[in-house]
Amino acid sequence: MNQRVLVVDDDSELRTLLKDYLGEQGFAVTAVPDGEAMRRELAAANFDLVILDLMLPGEDGLALCRELRARSRIPILMLTARGDELDRIIGLEMGADDYLPKPFHPRELLARIRSILRRVQELAGEGPARALRFAGWTLDVALRHLVGADGV
């Protein structure tokens, strides 16, 4: 199943580029221009990651980041033109899991997304299965141990 990414950025060209690029990499991407649309999408569907711009019309990305973190553990990657040290520190302190200043290389963004999602899966215990069950048998992959339904 494709991992779902929500992109929140007021730059329509960047939203389209991210949607296309991440879609080519196997992600299911929804892209919205502001916090109001973000809230609607989050209420309607589950996402694995939010990519959030700092400078948005109406509410800024920091307020949205703080709001998301207060009610959810969804990973947040801040992607913004404000890349000075203080902005990065504040973004991370507000709850972002990572912070990537614009301009950025798409491969770096992809690597950061995969890294965040990998950490989240490992913390949730969703890593590779240790035991496989089939036809009454259980195979412990790590121990290379096969047990039948009778326990032998």
Contacts in CASP RR format, 6 or more apart in sequence:
PFRMAT RR
TARGET T0000
AUTHOR 0000-0000-0000
METHOD contacts of the structure
MODEL  1
MNQRVLVVDDDSELRTLLKDYLGEQGFAVTAVPDGEAMRRELAAANFDLV
ILDLMLPGEDGLALCRELRARSRIPILMLTARGDELDRIIGLEMGADDYL
PKPFHPRELLARIRSILRRVQELAGEGPARALRFAGWTLDVALRHLVGAD
GV
2 26 0 8 1.000
2 27 0 8 1.000
2 28 0 8 1.000
3 26 0 8 1.000
3 27 0 8 1.000
3 28 0 8 1.000
3 48 0 8 1.000
3 49 0 8 1.000
3 117 0 8 1.000
4 27 0 8 1.000
4 28 0 8 1.000
4 29 0 8 1.000
4 30 0 8 1.000
4 45 0 8 1.000
4 46 0 8 1.000
4 47 0 8 1.000
4 48 0 8 1.000
4 49 0 8 1.000
5 22 0 8 1.000
5 27 0 8 1.000
5 28 0 8 1.000
5 29 0 8 1.000
5 30 0 8 1.000
5 47 0 8 1.000
5 48 0 8 1.000
5 49 0 8 1.000
5 50 0 8 1.000
5 51 0 8 1.000
5 113 0 8 1.000
6 29 0 8 1.000
6 30 0 8 1.000
6 31 0 8 1.000
6 32 0 8 1.000
6 38 0 8 1.000
6 41 0 8 1.000
6 42 0 8 1.000
6 47 0 8 1.000
6 49 0 8 1.000
6 50 0 8 1.000
6 51 0 8 1.000
7 15 0 8 1.000
7 18 0 8 1.000
7 19 0 8 1.000
7 22 0 8 1.000
7 29 0 8 1.000
7 30 0 8 1.000
7 31 0 8 1.000
7 32 0 8 1.000
7 50 0 8 1.000
7 51 0 8 1.000
8 31 0 8 1.000
8 32 0 8 1.000
8 33 0 8 1.000
8 34 0 8 1.000
8 35 0 8 1.000
8 37 0 8 1.000
8 38 0 8 1.000
8 50 0 8 1.000
8 51 0 8 1.000
8 52 0 8 1.000
8 53 0 8 1.000
8 56 0 8 1.000
8 61 0 8 1.000
8 64 0 8 1.000
9 15 0 8 1.000
9 18 0 8 1.000
9 31 0 8 1.000
9 33 0 8 1.000
9 51 0 8 1.000
9 52 0 8 1.000
9 53 0 8 1.000
9 56 0 8 1.000
9 79 0 8 1.000
10 33 0 8 1.000
10 34 0 8 1.000
10 53 0 8 1.000
10 55 0 8 1.000
10 56 0 8 1.000
10 57 0 8 1.000
11 53 0 8 1.000
12 33 0 8 1.000
15 31 0 8 1.000
15 32 0 8 1.000
15 33 0 8 1.000
16 31 0 8 1.000
18 29 0 8 1.000
18 31 0 8 1.000
18 51 0 8 1.000
18 109 0 8 1.000
19 29 0 8 1.000
19 30 0 8 1.000
19 31 0 8 1.000
21 106 0 8 1.000
21 110 0 8 1.000
22 29 0 8 1.000
22 110 0 8 1.000
22 113 0 8 1.000
23 29 0 8 1.000
25 110 0 8 1.000
27 113 0 8 1.000
30 41 0 8 1.000
30 45 0 8 1.000
30 47 0 8 1.000
32 38 0 8 1.000
32 40 0 8 1.000
32 41 0 8 1.000
33 56 0 8 1.000
33 57 0 8 1.000
34 56 0 8 1.000
34 57 0 8 1.000
34 58 0 8 1.000
34 59 0 8 1.000
35 56 0 8 1.000
35 58 0 8 1.000
35 59 0 8 1.000
35 64 0 8 1.000
38 50 0 8 1.000
38 52 0 8 1.000
38 64 0 8 1.000
41 47 0 8 1.000
42 50 0 8 1.000
42 68 0 8 1.000
42 72 0 8 1.000
42 74 0 8 1.000
47 74 0 8 1.000
48 74 0 8 1.000
48 75 0 8 1.000
48 117 0 8 1.000
48 120 0 8 1.000
49 74 0 8 1.000
49 75 0 8 1.000
49 76 0 8 1.000
49 77 0 8 1.000
49 113 0 8 1.000
49 116 0 8 1.000
49 117 0 8 1.000
50 68 0 8 1.000
50 74 0 8 1.000
50 75 0 8 1.000
50 76 0 8 1.000
50 77 0 8 1.000
51 77 0 8 1.000
51 79 0 8 1.000
51 113 0 8 1.000
52 61 0 8 1.000
52 64 0 8 1.000
52 65 0 8 1.000
52 68 0 8 1.000
52 76 0 8 1.000
52 77 0 8 1.000
52 78 0 8 1.000
52 79 0 8 1.000
52 96 0 8 1.000
53 61 0 8 1.000
53 78 0 8 1.000
53 79 0 8 1.000
53 80 0 8 1.000
54 60 0 8 1.000
54 61 0 8 1.000
54 62 0 8 1.000
54 78 0 8 1.000
54 80 0 8 1.000
54 81 0 8 1.000
54 82 0 8 1.000
54 87 0 8 1.000
54 91 0 8 1.000
55 61 0 8 1.000
55 80 0 8 1.000
55 81 0 8 1.000
55 82 0 8 1.000
56 64 0 8 1.000
61 78 0 8 1.000
61 80 0 8 1.000
62 90 0 8 1.000
62 91 0 8 1.000
62 94 0 8 1.000
65 76 0 8 1.000
65 78 0 8 1.000
65 91 0 8 1.000
65 94 0 8 1.000
65 95 0 8 1.000
65 96 0 8 1.000
66 94 0 8 1.000
66 95 0 8 1.000
68 74 0 8 1.000
68 76 0 8 1.000
69 76 0 8 1.000
69 94 0 8 1.000
69 95 0 8 1.000
75 97 0 8 1.000
75 116 0 8 1.000
75 117 0 8 1.000
75 120 0 8 1.000
76 95 0 8 1.000
76 96 0 8 1.000
76 97 0 8 1.000
76 98 0 8 1.000
77 96 0 8 1.000
77 97 0 8 1.000
77 98 0 8 1.000
77 99 0 8 1.000
77 100 0 8 1.000
77 109 0 8 1.000
77 112 0 8 1.000
77 113 0 8 1.000
77 116 0 8 1.000
78 91 0 8 1.000
78 96 0 8 1.000
78 98 0 8 1.000
78 99 0 8 1.000
78 100 0 8 1.000
79 100 0 8 1.000
79 102 0 8 1.000
79 104 0 8 1.000
79 109 0 8 1.000
80 87 0 8 1.000
80 99 0 8 1.000
80 101 0 8 1.000
80 102 0 8 1.000
81 101 0 8 1.000
81 102 0 8 1.000
82 101 0 8 1.000
83 99 0 8 1.000
83 101 0 8 1.000
83 102 0 8 1.000
87 99 0 8 1.000
88 99 0 8 1.000
88 101 0 8 1.000
91 99 0 8 1.000
92 99 0 8 1.000
97 116 0 8 1.000
98 112 0 8 1.000
98 115 0 8 1.000
98 116 0 8 1.000
100 108 0 8 1.000
100 109 0 8 1.000
100 112 0 8 1.000
121 127 0 8 1.000
128 141 0 8 1.000
129 141 0 8 1.000
130 140 0 8 1.000
130 141 0 8 1.000
130 142 0 8 1.000
131 138 0 8 1.000
131 139 0 8 1.000
131 140 0 8 1.000
131 141 0 8 1.000
132 138 0 8 1.000
132 139 0 8 1.000
132 141 0 8 1.000
133 139 0 8 1.000
136 148 0 8 1.000
136 149 0 8 1.000
137 146 0 8 1.000
137 147 0 8 1.000
137 148 0 8 1.000
137 149 0 8 1.000
138 146 0 8 1.000
138 147 0 8 1.000
138 148 0 8 1.000
139 145 0 8 1.000
139 146 0 8 1.000
139 147 0 8 1.000
140 146 0 8 1.000
140 147 0 8 1.000
END
